[in-house]
Amino acid sequence: MQALGERYLRFQKALDGAPLPAALVDLAAFDRNLARLLAPVVAAGKTLRVASKSVRVPALLRRALAAKGARGVMTYCAKETLALAEDGFEDLLLAYPTVQRSDQEALVAASKRTTVSVVCDAVEQLEALSSVAGVAGVEGRVIAEVDLGFRPVGDTVHLGVRRSPLRTATDIAAFADRVARTPHLRFCGVMGYEAHIAGLGDSFAGKQIVSAARRALKVRAQREVERTRGEIATVLRARGHAIETYNGGGSGSVDWTSREPWLTEVTAGSGLLDSHLFDHYQDIRFEPAAYFALQVVRRPKAGMVTCLGGGFVASGQAGVDRLPIPALPEGCALLPLEGAGEVQTPVVLPAGVEVALGEPIFFRHAKAGELAEHFAEYHLIDGARVELAPTYRGRGWCFLG
Ligand SMILES: Cc1ncc(COP(=O)(O)O)c(C=O)c1O
């Protein structure tokens, strides 16, 4: 029994006969991750904006926001923004643009309850927001997004996510002018998310060359990001645009983005739960806080068990790293030829470990927020106490299908 490990036994006890599959969050680990994220942000006199997409459980968002130095939520959907505003969340920044009228109406309704800012990068988005804001008699707060992709050889190589067409300080300044000229809108600031740095693991066991190459790339890309974000601040101020909000960062880059003087706030979400894509960073380590438990239902051979369910594959570029990992008992592994299956997931057990039929194996998802799409509630474990908290799905919230 000892071989199962302290955490396995603790989580097993906490679930105590709950129907499986079940999802759980270890609140002590969540709080330590929160403190780790807040430390550099607060030291730099900034605030931490919590990325809702990486959490998707209102009780956990609230827990993070109760901490000193946390302020506001980065939302991912207009209707989500309204739902959170109706729930009493404040200072909402929708980071993903939309042009749908029903979305604009939701944003305008939300902005009657709290401060709502909307990231935009195209005239169509401005016009859509302006027309609905005008009818409702509210002012739409616009944050311009700059694309921070790293393009070392012109436009042929683009390292980074494809987000905004606005790439330079001049682009952003022209866009800010355009916002200022658009009725019912106000230019409120800038968002520049360095996804290719914050989201890039750079420390892989047994892969020294790949890890070193990624670290070198990050150093170069980081210099570019700082230069671009700095230029934007200078140019906007020179043109008389106040920057109320200057948002950057993610869990994987919280330390250095916090030190960038022009940013007013840093966003993070995934680090709170520490999904397993965050296991491979040299400079930042979080503690796994979110797991899902599957029931062991078969024993195809000695040293191997099969769990019911488990095929929660993460979005993004398809690859083995998007599969969940069997985390507890420690030392378990998926079968390369089966991976995590829709209804069955076989797991190889480490030598000397037995898991009886009916008992759980605890897995970690590759991405923090997506786990919540598979469960109506999370078991929040706080020492000996366990509380059930609805996820977005449990609230009946399904924003992106
Ligand atoms: C605009 C933006 N900022 C920040 C983040 C960082 O979030 P996390 O800390 O969950 O990686 C994301 C995540 O995708 C994002 O889209």
The ligand as an SDF file (V2000), in Angstrom:
LIG
                    3D

 16 16  0  0  0  0  0  0  0  0999 V2000
   -4.1300   36.7170  -24.1130 C   0  0  0  0  0  0  0  0  0  0  0  0
   -3.5910   35.7190  -23.1690 C   0  0  0  0  0  0  0  0  0  0  0  0
   -2.8290   36.1400  -22.1470 N   0  0  0  0  0  0  0  0  0  0  0  0
   -2.3260   35.2720  -21.2650 C   0  0  0  0  0  0  0  0  0  0  0  0
   -2.5470   33.9220  -21.3880 C   0  0  0  0  0  0  0  0  0  0  0  0
   -1.8300   33.0290  -20.3990 C   0  0  0  0  0  0  0  0  0  0  0  0
   -2.5880   32.1410  -19.7380 O   0  0  0  0  0  0  0  0  0  0  0  0
   -1.9580   30.9470  -18.9270 P   0  0  0  0  0  0  0  0  0  0  0  0
   -1.3160   31.5000  -17.7350 O   0  0  0  0  0  0  0  0  0  0  0  0
   -3.1470   30.1360  -18.6140 O   0  0  0  0  0  0  0  0  0  0  0  0
   -0.9950   30.2320  -19.7970 O   0  0  0  0  0  0  0  0  0  0  0  0
   -3.3310   33.4370  -22.4300 C   0  0  0  0  0  0  0  0  0  0  0  0
   -3.5640   32.0060  -22.5920 C   0  0  0  0  0  0  0  0  0  0  0  0
   -3.8340   31.4890  -23.6320 O   0  0  0  0  0  0  0  0  0  0  0  0
   -3.8670   34.3640  -23.3550 C   0  0  0  0  0  0  0  0  0  0  0  0
   -4.6030   33.9720  -24.4130 O   0  0  0  0  0  0  0  0  0  0  0  0
  1  2  1  0
  2  3  1  0
  2 15  2  0
  3  4  2  0
  4  5  1  0
  5  6  1  0
  5 12  2  0
  6  7  1  0
  7  8  1  0
  8  9  2  0
  8 10  1  0
  8 11  1  0
 12 13  1  0
 12 15  1  0
 13 14  2  0
 15 16  1  0
M  END
$$$$
